[in-house]
Amino acid sequence: MKTRPLGRTGIQVSELCLGTMTWGSQNTEAEGHEQMDYAVSQGINFFDTAELYPVTPLSAETYGRTEEIIGSWFAKRGRRDDIVLATKVAGPGREWIDDGAPLTSGKIALAAERSLKRLGTDYIDLYQ
């Protein structure tokens, strides 16, 4: 798999990124783990997720589940240092996330901390 620089960060990412927006609703945890295993076996080192995932459909019951699936894969496989991990803060307007309040620097920091906990890691490579 070819890699490219991620901007001017010095981080090299695979040309393909593994998207995860259905894990926890359309895909099970086991299927997510299989997909991550396969992606890594093919040279993919870039995973994309979000605190809001899965989005099919959006719901309070599944909020954050995709990050938890990735976190359990990291715990089982011990591959955190091999993966460039991108996650995202959710925008305002969803009552089950901080009462739907507008984004503030404090809300972004809190969202990042919650993502770190669900992902079972102490760092995020790209936070959007």
Sequence and secondary structure as in RCSB ss.txt:
>XXXX:A:sequence
MKTRPLGRTGIQVSELCLGTMTWGSQNTEAEGHEQMDYAVSQGINFFDTAELYPVTPLSAETYGRTEEIIGSWFA
KRGRRDDIVLATKVAGPGREWIDDGAPLTSGKIALAAERSLKRLGTDYIDLYQ
>XXXX:A:secstr
  EEE TTSS EEESSEEE TTBTTTB HHHHHHHHHHHHHTT  EEE  TT   TT  TTTTTHHHHHHHHHHH
HH  GGG EEEE    S  TTTGGG    HHHHHHHHHHHHHHHT S  SEE 
